[in-house]
């Protein structure tokens, strides 16, 4: 028996510790290959080790690898013409968060663009549904900004408070319907929307959308 080999096998706690040490980086990954490359680089490519890694991503980082993979597959099916137009267009950056009562959408710098009750046709009974509703509202808002500009397609980098348990593909379809390519990031810590979930309503139509697009084009 090779005792050195046995001691080289990462344990569940060791893998969770590794993910915790790199949690900020992993939450910012928007493509499945980025998450898989991290596993390979840290010797977690054997099936048992990779399974521990997938579990640690979900438990520690709140990242669902299967959902990210499904999202990536859906994104590869997008019409190449729309993809080309979106890449030439503006890149918006929004942050969103929600409670069971309200959602908040913020921009870079922490300014709240929209805070209100969830739409009455949505049943928001838990944190997953709250995050999903907040994301849909942010996508809608980005679509409004795009529609008021001279661009016909663009990219939305949306940072969510959580993504585990959400149907990310549904968010992708909502974005495509608004002529937006969606980049999803999970970040419950450095998320201005989650820090600003107050009770005061902030109407969406008081925002200067053209300024939003103009300023965010500078950070492509």
Residue pairs with C-beta under 8 A, 6 or more apart in sequence:
9 48
9 49
10 18
10 43
10 44
10 49
10 52
11 52
12 52
12 55
12 56
15 44
15 49
15 52
15 53
15 55
15 56
16 56
16 59
16 60
18 42
18 56
19 26
19 53
19 56
19 57
19 60
19 61
20 60
22 38
23 60
23 61
24 187
24 189
24 190
25 38
26 35
26 38
26 57
26 61
26 63
27 61
27 62
27 63
27 185
27 186
27 187
28 185
28 187
29 35
29 38
29 63
29 68
30 157
30 183
30 184
30 185
31 68
31 72
32 65
32 68
32 69
32 72
35 57
35 63
35 65
35 68
39 45
39 49
39 50
39 53
43 49
44 50
44 52
44 53
54 65
54 66
57 63
57 64
57 65
58 64
58 65
58 164
61 186
62 162
62 163
62 164
62 186
62 188
63 163
63 164
63 186
64 163
64 164
64 165
64 166
64 168
67 163
67 164
67 166
67 167
67 168
67 169
68 168
70 168
70 169
71 168
71 169
71 172
71 184
74 169
74 172
74 173
75 172
75 181
75 182
78 176
78 181
82 153
82 176
82 179
82 181
83 181
85 152
85 153
85 179
86 153
86 154
86 155
86 179
86 180
86 181
87 155
87 181
88 153
89 146
89 151
89 152
89 153
89 154
89 155
90 146
90 149
90 151
90 154
90 155
90 213
90 216
90 217
91 154
91 155
91 156
91 157
91 216
91 217
91 219
91 220
92 142
92 145
92 146
92 154
92 155
92 156
92 157
92 180
92 212
92 213
92 216
93 107
93 108
93 156
93 157
93 159
93 216
93 219
94 105
94 106
94 107
94 113
94 138
94 141
94 142
94 156
94 157
94 158
94 159
95 105
95 106
95 107
95 108
95 138
95 158
95 159
95 160
95 187
95 191
95 192
95 193
95 194
96 103
96 104
96 105
96 106
96 131
96 134
96 135
96 137
96 138
96 158
96 159
96 160
96 161
96 193
97 103
97 104
97 131
97 134
97 160
97 161
97 191
97 193
97 194
97 197
98 104
98 118
98 124
98 130
98 131
98 133
98 134
98 161
98 197
99 130
99 197
100 124
100 125
100 126
100 127
100 129
100 130
101 117
101 118
101 124
102 115
102 116
102 117
102 118
102 197
102 199
103 114
103 115
103 116
103 118
103 130
103 133
103 134
103 137
104 112
104 114
104 115
104 134
104 193
104 194
104 196
104 197
104 198
105 112
105 113
105 114
105 115
105 134
105 137
105 138
105 141
105 193
105 204
106 112
106 113
106 192
106 193
106 196
107 113
107 212
107 216
108 215
108 216
108 219
109 192
110 192
110 195
110 196
112 193
112 196
112 202
113 141
113 202
113 204
113 207
113 212
114 137
114 141
114 202
114 203
114 204
114 207
115 196
115 197
115 198
115 200
115 201
115 202
116 137
116 201
116 202
116 203
116 204
117 201
118 124
118 130
118 133
118 137
119 133
119 137
122 129
122 133
123 129
124 130
124 133
127 162
128 162
128 164
128 165
128 166
131 160
131 161
131 162
131 163
131 166
132 166
132 167
132 170
132 171
134 160
134 161
134 193
135 158
135 160
135 166
135 171
136 171
136 174
138 156
138 158
139 156
139 158
139 171
139 174
139 175
139 178
139 180
139 182
140 174
140 178
141 204
141 207
142 154
142 156
142 158
142 175
142 178
142 180
143 175
143 177
143 178
143 179
143 180
144 204
144 209
145 207
145 209
145 210
145 212
145 213
146 152
146 153
146 154
146 178
146 179
146 180
146 213
148 209
148 210
149 209
149 210
149 213
151 213
152 179
153 179
153 180
153 181
154 179
154 180
154 181
154 213
155 180
155 181
155 182
155 183
156 175
156 180
156 181
156 182
156 183
157 183
157 185
158 171
158 182
158 183
158 184
158 185
159 185
159 186
159 187
159 191
159 193
160 166
160 184
160 185
160 186
160 187
160 191
161 186
161 187
161 188
161 191
161 193
161 194
162 186
162 188
163 184
163 186
164 186
168 184
171 182
171 184
172 182
175 181
175 182
176 182
188 194
